[in-house]
């Protein structure tokens, strides 16, 4: 997603008015089940990678794991 797309999700569902790299929603209906949606901003990934002097795919992998840990 773009920054703007993820910002809109952040505003609508979490009442936060700021950019973020990842938002995770737990959709599981069964105890101890892992089911959800992970939304990632590619704009944040690129900016973070540049600031951290990482490859974009490395930062993407880090953020994907971050999203999974939220579940």
PDB file of N, CA, C, O and CB in Angstrom:
ATOM      1  N   UNK A   1       0.832  -1.170   0.000  1.00  0.00           N
ATOM      2  CA  UNK A   1       0.000   0.000   0.000  1.00  0.00           C
ATOM      3  C   UNK A   1       0.885   1.245   0.000  1.00  0.00           C
ATOM      4  O   UNK A   1       2.081   1.176   0.284  1.00  0.00           O
ATOM      5  CB  UNK A   1      -0.951  -0.009   1.207  1.00  0.00           C
ATOM      6  N   UNK A   2       0.282   2.363  -0.319  1.00  0.00           N
ATOM      7  CA  UNK A   2       0.994   3.633  -0.213  1.00  0.00           C
ATOM      8  C   UNK A   2       0.830   4.176   1.208  1.00  0.00           C
ATOM      9  O   UNK A   2       0.006   3.692   1.983  1.00  0.00           O
ATOM     10  CB  UNK A   2       0.471   4.661  -1.267  1.00  0.00           C
ATOM     11  N   UNK A   3       1.630   5.189   1.527  1.00  0.00           N
ATOM     12  CA  UNK A   3       1.484   5.867   2.816  1.00  0.00           C
ATOM     13  C   UNK A   3       0.064   6.368   3.014  1.00  0.00           C
ATOM     14  O   UNK A   3      -0.521   6.202   4.084  1.00  0.00           O
ATOM     15  CB  UNK A   3       2.466   7.030   2.922  1.00  0.00           C
ATOM     16  N   UNK A   4      -0.484   6.981   1.973  1.00  0.00           N
ATOM     17  CA  UNK A   4      -1.819   7.574   2.083  1.00  0.00           C
ATOM     18  C   UNK A   4      -2.895   6.511   2.308  1.00  0.00           C
ATOM     19  O   UNK A   4      -3.828   6.729   3.082  1.00  0.00           O
ATOM     20  CB  UNK A   4      -2.141   8.379   0.826  1.00  0.00           C
ATOM     21  N   UNK A   5      -2.773   5.384   1.650  1.00  0.00           N
ATOM     22  CA  UNK A   5      -3.744   4.306   1.835  1.00  0.00           C
ATOM     23  C   UNK A   5      -3.694   3.759   3.261  1.00  0.00           C
ATOM     24  O   UNK A   5      -4.731   3.527   3.883  1.00  0.00           O
ATOM     25  CB  UNK A   5      -3.485   3.177   0.827  1.00  0.00           C
ATOM     26  N   UNK A   6      -2.482   3.556   3.772  1.00  0.00           N
ATOM     27  CA  UNK A   6      -2.353   3.021   5.123  1.00  0.00           C
ATOM     28  C   UNK A   6      -2.743   4.071   6.164  1.00  0.00           C
ATOM     29  O   UNK A   6      -3.280   3.727   7.217  1.00  0.00           O
ATOM     30  CB  UNK A   6      -0.918   2.535   5.371  1.00  0.00           C
ATOM     31  N   UNK A   7      -2.482   5.330   5.883  1.00  0.00           N
ATOM     32  CA  UNK A   7      -2.910   6.404   6.775  1.00  0.00           C
ATOM     33  C   UNK A   7      -4.432   6.408   6.911  1.00  0.00           C
ATOM     34  O   UNK A   7      -4.954   6.615   8.006  1.00  0.00           O
ATOM     35  CB  UNK A   7      -2.414   7.769   6.257  1.00  0.00           C
ATOM     36  N   UNK A   8      -5.134   6.186   5.825  1.00  0.00           N
ATOM     37  CA  UNK A   8      -6.596   6.152   5.871  1.00  0.00           C
ATOM     38  C   UNK A   8      -7.090   4.995   6.738  1.00  0.00           C
ATOM     39  O   UNK A   8      -8.042   5.163   7.500  1.00  0.00           O
ATOM     40  CB  UNK A   8      -7.172   6.033   4.451  1.00  0.00           C
ATOM     41  N   UNK A   9      -6.468   3.839   6.635  1.00  0.00           N
ATOM     42  CA  UNK A   9      -6.820   2.695   7.493  1.00  0.00           C
ATOM     43  C   UNK A   9      -6.529   3.050   8.946  1.00  0.00           C
ATOM     44  O   UNK A   9      -7.325   2.748   9.835  1.00  0.00           O
ATOM     45  CB  UNK A   9      -6.033   1.409   7.074  1.00  0.00           C
ATOM     46  N   UNK A  10      -5.398   3.685   9.183  1.00  0.00           N
ATOM     47  CA  UNK A  10      -5.013   4.083  10.533  1.00  0.00           C
ATOM     48  C   UNK A  10      -6.043   5.045  11.126  1.00  0.00           C
ATOM     49  O   UNK A  10      -6.408   4.924  12.295  1.00  0.00           O
ATOM     50  CB  UNK A  10      -3.619   4.731  10.525  1.00  0.00           C
ATOM     51  N   UNK A  11      -6.500   5.978  10.335  1.00  0.00           N
ATOM     52  CA  UNK A  11      -7.502   6.946  10.794  1.00  0.00           C
ATOM     53  C   UNK A  11      -8.853   6.279  11.054  1.00  0.00           C
ATOM     54  O   UNK A  11      -9.461   6.486  12.104  1.00  0.00           O
ATOM     55  CB  UNK A  11      -7.665   8.067   9.763  1.00  0.00           C
ATOM     56  N   UNK A  12      -9.314   5.485  10.102  1.00  0.00           N
ATOM     57  CA  UNK A  12     -10.654   4.894  10.182  1.00  0.00           C
ATOM     58  C   UNK A  12     -10.790   3.850  11.282  1.00  0.00           C
ATOM     59  O   UNK A  12     -11.793   3.817  11.995  1.00  0.00           O
ATOM     60  CB  UNK A  12     -11.011   4.270   8.865  1.00  0.00           C
ATOM     61  N   UNK A  13      -9.786   3.004  11.415  1.00  0.00           N
ATOM     62  CA  UNK A  13      -9.929   1.854  12.303  1.00  0.00           C
ATOM     63  C   UNK A  13      -9.245   2.011  13.653  1.00  0.00           C
ATOM     64  O   UNK A  13      -9.648   1.372  14.625  1.00  0.00           O
ATOM     65  CB  UNK A  13      -9.394   0.649  11.631  1.00  0.00           C
ATOM     66  N   UNK A  14      -8.218   2.849  13.728  1.00  0.00           N
ATOM     67  CA  UNK A  14      -7.465   2.975  14.972  1.00  0.00           C
ATOM     68  C   UNK A  14      -7.500   4.380  15.561  1.00  0.00           C
ATOM     69  O   UNK A  14      -6.966   4.621  16.644  1.00  0.00           O
ATOM     70  CB  UNK A  14      -6.043   2.572  14.741  1.00  0.00           C
ATOM     71  N   UNK A  15      -8.131   5.307  14.842  1.00  0.00           N
ATOM     72  CA  UNK A  15      -8.191   6.704  15.278  1.00  0.00           C
ATOM     73  C   UNK A  15      -6.810   7.314  15.493  1.00  0.00           C
ATOM     74  O   UNK A  15      -6.620   8.146  16.380  1.00  0.00           O
ATOM     75  CB  UNK A  15      -8.990   6.810  16.556  1.00  0.00           C
ATOM     76  N   UNK A  16      -5.850   6.896  14.676  1.00  0.00           N
ATOM     77  CA  UNK A  16      -4.499   7.458  14.693  1.00  0.00           C
ATOM     78  C   UNK A  16      -4.318   8.285  13.428  1.00  0.00           C
ATOM     79  O   UNK A  16      -4.731   7.869  12.345  1.00  0.00           O
ATOM     80  CB  UNK A  16      -3.406   6.332  14.795  1.00  0.00           C
ATOM     81  N   UNK A  17      -3.711   9.436  13.562  1.00  0.00           N
ATOM     82  CA  UNK A  17      -3.529  10.317  12.412  1.00  0.00           C
ATOM     83  C   UNK A  17      -2.048  10.488  12.110  1.00  0.00           C
ATOM     84  O   UNK A  17      -1.518  11.598  12.159  1.00  0.00           O
ATOM     85  CB  UNK A  17      -4.186  11.687  12.665  1.00  0.00           C
ATOM     86  N   UNK A  18      -1.386   9.383  11.798  1.00  0.00           N
ATOM     87  CA  UNK A  18       0.029   9.428  11.455  1.00  0.00           C
ATOM     88  C   UNK A  18       0.390   8.238  10.559  1.00  0.00           C
ATOM     89  O   UNK A  18      -0.305   7.222  10.522  1.00  0.00           O
ATOM     90  CB  UNK A  18       0.901   9.431  12.736  1.00  0.00           C
ATOM     91  N   UNK A  19       1.494   8.404   9.847  1.00  0.00           N
ATOM     92  CA  UNK A  19       1.993   7.332   8.990  1.00  0.00           C
ATOM     93  C   UNK A  19       2.591   6.221   9.845  1.00  0.00           C
ATOM     94  O   UNK A  19       3.122   6.460  10.930  1.00  0.00           O
ATOM     95  CB  UNK A  19       3.042   7.871   7.990  1.00  0.00           C
ATOM     96  N   UNK A  20       2.491   5.015   9.333  1.00  0.00           N
ATOM     97  CA  UNK A  20       3.101   3.868   9.986  1.00  0.00           C
ATOM     98  C   UNK A  20       3.531   2.882   8.916  1.00  0.00           C
ATOM     99  O   UNK A  20       3.066   2.952   7.779  1.00  0.00           O
ATOM    100  CB  UNK A  20       2.124   3.206  10.999  1.00  0.00           C
ATOM    101  N   UNK A  21       4.408   1.973   9.271  1.00  0.00           N
ATOM    102  CA  UNK A  21       4.883   1.006   8.279  1.00  0.00           C
ATOM    103  C   UNK A  21       3.998  -0.226   8.197  1.00  0.00           C
ATOM    104  O   UNK A  21       3.897  -0.841   7.136  1.00  0.00           O
ATOM    105  CB  UNK A  21       6.297   0.587   8.600  1.00  0.00           C
ATOM    106  N   UNK A  22       3.348  -0.601   9.311  1.00  0.00           N
ATOM    107  CA  UNK A  22       2.546  -1.829   9.312  1.00  0.00           C
ATOM    108  C   UNK A  22       1.365  -1.685  10.265  1.00  0.00           C
ATOM    109  O   UNK A  22       1.478  -1.100  11.342  1.00  0.00           O
ATOM    110  CB  UNK A  22       3.412  -3.050   9.710  1.00  0.00           C
ATOM    111  N   UNK A  23       0.230  -2.233   9.840  1.00  0.00           N
ATOM    112  CA  UNK A  23      -0.950  -2.358  10.694  1.00  0.00           C
ATOM    113  C   UNK A  23      -1.439  -3.793  10.560  1.00  0.00           C
ATOM    114  O   UNK A  23      -1.545  -4.327   9.456  1.00  0.00           O
ATOM    115  CB  UNK A  23      -2.078  -1.318  10.301  1.00  0.00           C
ATOM    116  N   UNK A  24      -1.735  -4.406  11.698  1.00  0.00           N
ATOM    117  CA  UNK A  24      -2.187  -5.792  11.714  1.00  0.00           C
ATOM    118  C   UNK A  24      -3.544  -5.879  12.399  1.00  0.00           C
ATOM    119  O   UNK A  24      -3.762  -5.275  13.449  1.00  0.00           O
ATOM    120  CB  UNK A  24      -1.159  -6.699  12.426  1.00  0.00           C
ATOM    121  N   UNK A  25      -4.447  -6.631  11.798  1.00  0.00           N
ATOM    122  CA  UNK A  25      -5.756  -6.881  12.389  1.00  0.00           C
ATOM    123  C   UNK A  25      -5.895  -8.372  12.640  1.00  0.00           C
ATOM    124  O   UNK A  25      -5.721  -9.178  11.726  1.00  0.00           O
ATOM    125  CB  UNK A  25      -6.901  -6.361  11.472  1.00  0.00           C
ATOM    126  N   UNK A  26      -6.205  -8.738  13.863  1.00  0.00           N
ATOM    127  CA  UNK A  26      -6.448 -10.127  14.236  1.00  0.00           C
ATOM    128  C   UNK A  26      -7.885 -10.470  13.861  1.00  0.00           C
ATOM    129  O   UNK A  26      -8.823  -9.863  14.376  1.00  0.00           O
ATOM    130  CB  UNK A  26      -6.186 -10.364  15.765  1.00  0.00           C
ATOM    131  N   UNK A  27      -8.061 -11.434  12.972  1.00  0.00           N
ATOM    132  CA  UNK A  27      -9.386 -11.842  12.517  1.00  0.00           C
ATOM    133  C   UNK A  27      -9.784 -13.227  13.008  1.00  0.00           C
ATOM    134  O   UNK A  27     -10.771 -13.794  12.539  1.00  0.00           O
ATOM    135  CB  UNK A  27      -9.440 -11.809  11.017  1.00  0.00           C
ATOM    136  N   UNK A  28      -9.021 -13.773  13.948  1.00  0.00           N
ATOM    137  CA  UNK A  28      -9.298 -15.143  14.377  1.00  0.00           C
ATOM    138  C   UNK A  28     -10.559 -15.195  15.238  1.00  0.00           C
ATOM    139  O   UNK A  28     -10.802 -14.318  16.066  1.00  0.00           O
ATOM    140  CB  UNK A  28      -8.099 -15.718  15.153  1.00  0.00           C
ATOM    141  N   UNK A  29     -11.335 -16.219  15.026  1.00  0.00           N
ATOM    142  CA  UNK A  29     -12.553 -16.456  15.794  1.00  0.00           C
ATOM    143  C   UNK A  29     -12.380 -17.594  16.788  1.00  0.00           C
ATOM    144  O   UNK A  29     -13.220 -17.799  17.665  1.00  0.00           O
ATOM    145  CB  UNK A  29     -13.710 -16.758  14.861  1.00  0.00           C
ATOM    146  N   UNK A  30     -11.294 -18.328  16.646  1.00  0.00           N
ATOM    147  CA  UNK A  30     -11.040 -19.501  17.472  1.00  0.00           C
ATOM    148  C   UNK A  30      -9.824 -19.220  18.350  1.00  0.00           C
ATOM    149  O   UNK A  30      -8.822 -18.682  17.878  1.00  0.00           O
ATOM    150  CB  UNK A  30     -10.818 -20.775  16.594  1.00  0.00           C
ATOM    151  N   UNK A  31      -9.913 -19.585  19.626  1.00  0.00           N
ATOM    152  CA  UNK A  31      -8.787 -19.388  20.544  1.00  0.00           C
ATOM    153  C   UNK A  31      -7.542 -20.092  20.014  1.00  0.00           C
ATOM    154  O   UNK A  31      -7.616 -21.216  19.517  1.00  0.00           O
ATOM    155  CB  UNK A  31      -9.137 -19.910  21.958  1.00  0.00           C
ATOM    156  N   UNK A  32      -6.425 -19.434  20.122  1.00  0.00           N
ATOM    157  CA  UNK A  32      -5.116 -19.944  19.716  1.00  0.00           C
ATOM    158  C   UNK A  32      -4.972 -20.137  18.206  1.00  0.00           C
ATOM    159  O   UNK A  32      -4.007 -20.754  17.756  1.00  0.00           O
ATOM    160  CB  UNK A  32      -4.854 -21.249  20.406  1.00  0.00           C
ATOM    161  N   UNK A  33      -5.909 -19.621  17.423  1.00  0.00           N
ATOM    162  CA  UNK A  33      -5.783 -19.661  15.971  1.00  0.00           C
ATOM    163  C   UNK A  33      -5.145 -18.349  15.521  1.00  0.00           C
ATOM    164  O   UNK A  33      -5.381 -17.292  16.106  1.00  0.00           O
ATOM    165  CB  UNK A  33      -7.177 -19.886  15.279  1.00  0.00           C
ATOM    166  N   UNK A  34      -4.351 -18.437  14.493  1.00  0.00           N
ATOM    167  CA  UNK A  34      -3.727 -17.240  13.941  1.00  0.00           C
ATOM    168  C   UNK A  34      -4.343 -16.977  12.581  1.00  0.00           C
ATOM    169  O   UNK A  34      -4.147 -17.734  11.630  1.00  0.00           O
ATOM    170  CB  UNK A  34      -2.176 -17.395  13.839  1.00  0.00           C
ATOM    171  N   UNK A  35      -5.091 -15.884  12.511  1.00  0.00           N
ATOM    172  CA  UNK A  35      -5.721 -15.477  11.265  1.00  0.00           C
ATOM    173  C   UNK A  35      -5.863 -13.965  11.303  1.00  0.00           C
ATOM    174  O   UNK A  35      -6.392 -13.406  12.264  1.00  0.00           O
ATOM    175  CB  UNK A  35      -7.108 -16.179  11.058  1.00  0.00           C
ATOM    176  N   UNK A  36      -5.395 -13.317  10.268  1.00  0.00           N
ATOM    177  CA  UNK A  36      -5.487 -11.868  10.276  1.00  0.00           C
ATOM    178  C   UNK A  36      -5.072 -11.244   8.969  1.00  0.00           C
ATOM    179  O   UNK A  36      -4.765 -11.926   7.991  1.00  0.00           O
ATOM    180  CB  UNK A  36      -4.657 -11.315  11.371  1.00  0.00           C
ATOM    181  N   UNK A  37      -5.072  -9.927   8.981  1.00  0.00           N
ATOM    182  CA  UNK A  37      -4.652  -9.137   7.822  1.00  0.00           C
ATOM    183  C   UNK A  37      -3.482  -8.262   8.246  1.00  0.00           C
ATOM    184  O   UNK A  37      -3.481  -7.681   9.331  1.00  0.00           O
ATOM    185  CB  UNK A  37      -5.831  -8.268   7.258  1.00  0.00           C
ATOM    186  N   UNK A  38      -2.492  -8.181   7.374  1.00  0.00           N
ATOM    187  CA  UNK A  38      -1.332  -7.330   7.609  1.00  0.00           C
ATOM    188  C   UNK A  38      -1.248  -6.353   6.445  1.00  0.00           C
ATOM    189  O   UNK A  38      -1.187  -6.758   5.285  1.00  0.00           O
ATOM    190  CB  UNK A  38      -0.008  -8.174   7.751  1.00  0.00           C
ATOM    191  N   UNK A  39      -1.246  -5.071   6.762  1.00  0.00           N
ATOM    192  CA  UNK A  39      -1.158  -4.014   5.765  1.00  0.00           C
ATOM    193  C   UNK A  39       0.190  -3.320   5.932  1.00  0.00           C
ATOM    194  O   UNK A  39       0.558  -2.920   7.036  1.00  0.00           O
ATOM    195  CB  UNK A  39      -2.341  -2.996   5.904  1.00  0.00           C
ATOM    196  N   UNK A  40       0.918  -3.183   4.835  1.00  0.00           N
ATOM    197  CA  UNK A  40       2.272  -2.621   4.866  1.00  0.00           C
ATOM    198  C   UNK A  40       2.373  -1.484   3.862  1.00  0.00           C
ATOM    199  O   UNK A  40       1.898  -1.590   2.731  1.00  0.00           O
ATOM    200  CB  UNK A  40       3.335  -3.711   4.562  1.00  0.00           C
ATOM    201  N   UNK A  41       3.000  -0.393   4.295  1.00  0.00           N
ATOM    202  CA  UNK A  41       3.247   0.746   3.414  1.00  0.00           C
ATOM    203  C   UNK A  41       4.606   0.588   2.735  1.00  0.00           C
ATOM    204  O   UNK A  41       5.642   0.594   3.400  1.00  0.00           O
ATOM    205  CB  UNK A  41       3.183   2.078   4.206  1.00  0.00           C
ATOM    206  N   UNK A  42       4.598   0.449   1.429  1.00  0.00           N
ATOM    207  CA  UNK A  42       5.856   0.336   0.693  1.00  0.00           C
ATOM    208  C   UNK A  42       6.628   1.657   0.736  1.00  0.00           C
ATOM    209  O   UNK A  42       7.857   1.665   0.667  1.00  0.00           O
ATOM    210  CB  UNK A  42       5.590  -0.080  -0.768  1.00  0.00           C
ATOM    211  N   UNK A  43       5.901   2.773   0.851  1.00  0.00           N
ATOM    212  CA  UNK A  43       6.572   4.066   0.979  1.00  0.00           C
ATOM    213  C   UNK A  43       7.405   4.121   2.261  1.00  0.00           C
ATOM    214  O   UNK A  43       8.551   4.569   2.240  1.00  0.00           O
ATOM    215  CB  UNK A  43       5.541   5.211   0.963  1.00  0.00           C
ATOM    216  N   UNK A  44       6.824   3.664   3.383  1.00  0.00           N
ATOM    217  CA  UNK A  44       7.548   3.646   4.670  1.00  0.00           C
ATOM    218  C   UNK A  44       8.716   2.681   4.599  1.00  0.00           C
ATOM    219  O   UNK A  44       9.785   2.956   5.142  1.00  0.00           O
ATOM    220  CB  UNK A  44       6.603   3.252   5.834  1.00  0.00           C
ATOM    221  N   UNK A  45       8.516   1.538   3.924  1.00  0.00           N
ATOM    222  CA  UNK A  45       9.581   0.542   3.799  1.00  0.00           C
ATOM    223  C   UNK A  45      10.777   1.167   3.081  1.00  0.00           C
ATOM    224  O   UNK A  45      11.914   1.026   3.531  1.00  0.00           O
ATOM    225  CB  UNK A  45       9.077  -0.719   3.035  1.00  0.00           C
ATOM    226  N   UNK A  46      10.530   1.839   1.992  1.00  0.00           N
ATOM    227  CA  UNK A  46      11.616   2.469   1.232  1.00  0.00           C
ATOM    228  C   UNK A  46      12.327   3.541   2.045  1.00  0.00           C
ATOM    229  O   UNK A  46      13.557   3.602   2.062  1.00  0.00           O
ATOM    230  CB  UNK A  46      11.075   3.077  -0.057  1.00  0.00           C
ATOM    231  N   UNK A  47      11.546   4.392   2.726  1.00  0.00           N
ATOM    232  CA  UNK A  47      12.152   5.446   3.540  1.00  0.00           C
ATOM    233  C   UNK A  47      12.947   4.872   4.705  1.00  0.00           C
ATOM    234  O   UNK A  47      14.063   5.314   4.978  1.00  0.00           O
ATOM    235  CB  UNK A  47      11.077   6.389   4.065  1.00  0.00           C
ATOM    236  N   UNK A  48      12.373   3.884   5.393  1.00  0.00           N
ATOM    237  CA  UNK A  48      13.079   3.252   6.508  1.00  0.00           C
ATOM    238  C   UNK A  48      14.369   2.596   6.046  1.00  0.00           C
ATOM    239  O   UNK A  48      15.404   2.723   6.701  1.00  0.00           O
ATOM    240  CB  UNK A  48      12.185   2.220   7.186  1.00  0.00           C
ATOM    241  N   UNK A  49      14.311   1.898   4.926  1.00  0.00           N
ATOM    242  CA  UNK A  49      15.500   1.227   4.404  1.00  0.00           C
ATOM    243  C   UNK A  49      16.605   2.239   4.116  1.00  0.00           C
ATOM    244  O   UNK A  49      17.774   2.005   4.424  1.00  0.00           O
ATOM    245  CB  UNK A  49      15.158   0.434   3.129  1.00  0.00           C
ATOM    246  N   UNK A  50      16.227   3.344   3.534  1.00  0.00           N
ATOM    247  CA  UNK A  50      17.209   4.384   3.228  1.00  0.00           C
ATOM    248  C   UNK A  50      17.825   4.942   4.513  1.00  0.00           C
ATOM    249  O   UNK A  50      19.043   5.090   4.614  1.00  0.00           O
ATOM    250  CB  UNK A  50      16.556   5.519   2.413  1.00  0.00           C
ATOM    251  N   UNK A  51      16.972   5.249   5.489  1.00  0.00           N
ATOM    252  CA  UNK A  51      17.462   5.806   6.754  1.00  0.00           C
ATOM    253  C   UNK A  51      18.333   4.825   7.526  1.00  0.00           C
ATOM    254  O   UNK A  51      19.284   5.227   8.196  1.00  0.00           O
ATOM    255  CB  UNK A  51      16.295   6.231   7.619  1.00  0.00           C
ATOM    256  N   UNK A  52      18.009   3.541   7.433  1.00  0.00           N
ATOM    257  CA  UNK A  52      18.743   2.509   8.164  1.00  0.00           C
ATOM    258  C   UNK A  52      19.880   1.895   7.357  1.00  0.00           C
ATOM    259  O   UNK A  52      20.582   1.001   7.830  1.00  0.00           O
ATOM    260  CB  UNK A  52      17.798   1.427   8.593  1.00  0.00           C
ATOM    261  N   UNK A  53      20.051   2.393   6.123  1.00  0.00           N
ATOM    262  CA  UNK A  53      21.088   1.880   5.224  1.00  0.00           C
ATOM    263  C   UNK A  53      20.933   0.370   4.994  1.00  0.00           C
ATOM    264  O   UNK A  53      21.898  -0.391   5.067  1.00  0.00           O
ATOM    265  CB  UNK A  53      22.482   2.185   5.795  1.00  0.00           C
ATOM    266  N   UNK A  54      19.690  -0.035   4.714  1.00  0.00           N
ATOM    267  CA  UNK A  54      19.369  -1.429   4.431  1.00  0.00           C
ATOM    268  C   UNK A  54      18.824  -1.555   3.017  1.00  0.00           C
ATOM    269  O   UNK A  54      18.405  -0.569   2.410  1.00  0.00           O
ATOM    270  CB  UNK A  54      18.355  -1.977   5.453  1.00  0.00           C
ATOM    271  N   UNK A  55      18.835  -2.768   2.505  1.00  0.00           N
ATOM    272  CA  UNK A  55      18.159  -3.036   1.246  1.00  0.00           C
ATOM    273  C   UNK A  55      16.660  -3.022   1.508  1.00  0.00           C
ATOM    274  O   UNK A  55      16.210  -3.382   2.596  1.00  0.00           O
ATOM    275  CB  UNK A  55      18.616  -4.399   0.629  1.00  0.00           C
ATOM    276  N   UNK A  56      15.892  -2.608   0.511  1.00  0.00           N
ATOM    277  CA  UNK A  56      14.444  -2.529   0.655  1.00  0.00           C
ATOM    278  C   UNK A  56      13.861  -3.887   1.029  1.00  0.00           C
ATOM    279  O   UNK A  56      12.975  -3.959   1.880  1.00  0.00           O
ATOM    280  CB  UNK A  56      13.805  -2.016  -0.637  1.00  0.00           C
ATOM    281  N   UNK A  57      14.338  -4.961   0.411  1.00  0.00           N
ATOM    282  CA  UNK A  57      13.787  -6.282   0.724  1.00  0.00           C
ATOM    283  C   UNK A  57      14.106  -6.711   2.156  1.00  0.00           C
ATOM    284  O   UNK A  57      13.318  -7.437   2.763  1.00  0.00           O
ATOM    285  CB  UNK A  57      14.326  -7.318  -0.255  1.00  0.00           C
ATOM    286  N   UNK A  58      15.236  -6.282   2.705  1.00  0.00           N
ATOM    287  CA  UNK A  58      15.557  -6.594   4.102  1.00  0.00           C
ATOM    288  C   UNK A  58      14.589  -5.885   5.057  1.00  0.00           C
ATOM    289  O   UNK A  58      14.105  -6.478   6.022  1.00  0.00           O
ATOM    290  CB  UNK A  58      17.012  -6.188   4.422  1.00  0.00           C
ATOM    291  N   UNK A  59      14.321  -4.625   4.774  1.00  0.00           N
ATOM    292  CA  UNK A  59      13.388  -3.870   5.612  1.00  0.00           C
ATOM    293  C   UNK A  59      11.982  -4.437   5.476  1.00  0.00           C
ATOM    294  O   UNK A  59      11.259  -4.526   6.468  1.00  0.00           O
ATOM    295  CB  UNK A  59      13.400  -2.375   5.235  1.00  0.00           C
ATOM    296  N   UNK A  60      11.583  -4.819   4.275  1.00  0.00           N
ATOM    297  CA  UNK A  60      10.278  -5.423   4.071  1.00  0.00           C
ATOM    298  C   UNK A  60      10.145  -6.706   4.893  1.00  0.00           C
ATOM    299  O   UNK A  60       9.116  -6.930   5.530  1.00  0.00           O
ATOM    300  CB  UNK A  60      10.049  -5.712   2.581  1.00  0.00           C
ATOM    301  N   UNK A  61      11.163  -7.532   4.881  1.00  0.00           N
ATOM    302  CA  UNK A  61      11.133  -8.774   5.660  1.00  0.00           C
ATOM    303  C   UNK A  61      11.009  -8.486   7.154  1.00  0.00           C
ATOM    304  O   UNK A  61      10.266  -9.170   7.859  1.00  0.00           O
ATOM    305  CB  UNK A  61      12.396  -9.604   5.389  1.00  0.00           C
ATOM    306  N   UNK A  62      11.728  -7.483   7.637  1.00  0.00           N
ATOM    307  CA  UNK A  62      11.658  -7.113   9.048  1.00  0.00           C
ATOM    308  C   UNK A  62      10.235  -6.679   9.420  1.00  0.00           C
ATOM    309  O   UNK A  62       9.706  -7.080  10.456  1.00  0.00           O
ATOM    310  CB  UNK A  62      12.665  -5.982   9.359  1.00  0.00           C
ATOM    311  N   UNK A  63       9.628  -5.861   8.569  1.00  0.00           N
ATOM    312  CA  UNK A  63       8.283  -5.352   8.846  1.00  0.00           C
ATOM    313  C   UNK A  63       7.247  -6.474   8.729  1.00  0.00           C
ATOM    314  O   UNK A  63       6.261  -6.484   9.466  1.00  0.00           O
ATOM    315  CB  UNK A  63       7.933  -4.198   7.881  1.00  0.00           C
ATOM    316  N   UNK A  64       7.462  -7.407   7.819  1.00  0.00           N
ATOM    317  CA  UNK A  64       6.554  -8.549   7.708  1.00  0.00           C
ATOM    318  C   UNK A  64       6.576  -9.370   9.001  1.00  0.00           C
ATOM    319  O   UNK A  64       5.527  -9.776   9.502  1.00  0.00           O
ATOM    320  CB  UNK A  64       6.940  -9.438   6.496  1.00  0.00           C
ATOM    321  N   UNK A  65       7.760  -9.606   9.528  1.00  0.00           N
ATOM    322  CA  UNK A  65       7.878 -10.345  10.791  1.00  0.00           C
ATOM    323  C   UNK A  65       7.225  -9.559  11.919  1.00  0.00           C
ATOM    324  O   UNK A  65       6.539 -10.136  12.762  1.00  0.00           O
ATOM    325  CB  UNK A  65       9.363 -10.632  11.127  1.00  0.00           C
ATOM    326  N   UNK A  66       7.429  -8.261  11.938  1.00  0.00           N
ATOM    327  CA  UNK A  66       6.796  -7.391  12.924  1.00  0.00           C
ATOM    328  C   UNK A  66       5.266  -7.573  12.878  1.00  0.00           C
ATOM    329  O   UNK A  66       4.620  -7.733  13.914  1.00  0.00           O
ATOM    330  CB  UNK A  66       7.181  -5.903  12.667  1.00  0.00           C
ATOM    331  N   UNK A  67       4.713  -7.545  11.683  1.00  0.00           N
ATOM    332  CA  UNK A  67       3.269  -7.749  11.523  1.00  0.00           C
ATOM    333  C   UNK A  67       2.823  -9.113  12.023  1.00  0.00           C
ATOM    334  O   UNK A  67       1.788  -9.232  12.679  1.00  0.00           O
ATOM    335  CB  UNK A  67       2.876  -7.590  10.067  1.00  0.00           C
ATOM    336  N   UNK A  68       3.598 -10.135  11.717  1.00  0.00           N
ATOM    337  CA  UNK A  68       3.267 -11.489  12.188  1.00  0.00           C
ATOM    338  C   UNK A  68       3.299 -11.572  13.711  1.00  0.00           C
ATOM    339  O   UNK A  68       2.463 -12.238  14.321  1.00  0.00           O
ATOM    340  CB  UNK A  68       4.240 -12.515  11.590  1.00  0.00           C
ATOM    341  N   UNK A  69       4.263 -10.897  14.315  1.00  0.00           N
ATOM    342  CA  UNK A  69       4.358 -10.923  15.778  1.00  0.00           C
ATOM    343  C   UNK A  69       3.138 -10.275  16.437  1.00  0.00           C
ATOM    344  O   UNK A  69       2.759 -10.650  17.546  1.00  0.00           O
ATOM    345  CB  UNK A  69       5.634 -10.212  16.235  1.00  0.00           C
ATOM    346  N   UNK A  70       2.535  -9.321  15.767  1.00  0.00           N
ATOM    347  CA  UNK A  70       1.312  -8.713  16.291  1.00  0.00           C
ATOM    348  C   UNK A  70       0.181  -9.735  16.372  1.00  0.00           C
ATOM    349  O   UNK A  70      -0.681  -9.652  17.246  1.00  0.00           O
ATOM    350  CB  UNK A  70       0.889  -7.528  15.418  1.00  0.00           C
ATOM    351  N   UNK A  71       0.192 -10.692  15.457  1.00  0.00           N
ATOM    352  CA  UNK A  71      -0.840 -11.719  15.476  1.00  0.00           C
ATOM    353  C   UNK A  71      -0.626 -12.686  16.637  1.00  0.00           C
ATOM    354  O   UNK A  71      -1.404 -13.623  16.812  1.00  0.00           O
ATOM    355  CB  UNK A  71      -0.856 -12.482  14.149  1.00  0.00           C
TER     356      UNK A  71
END
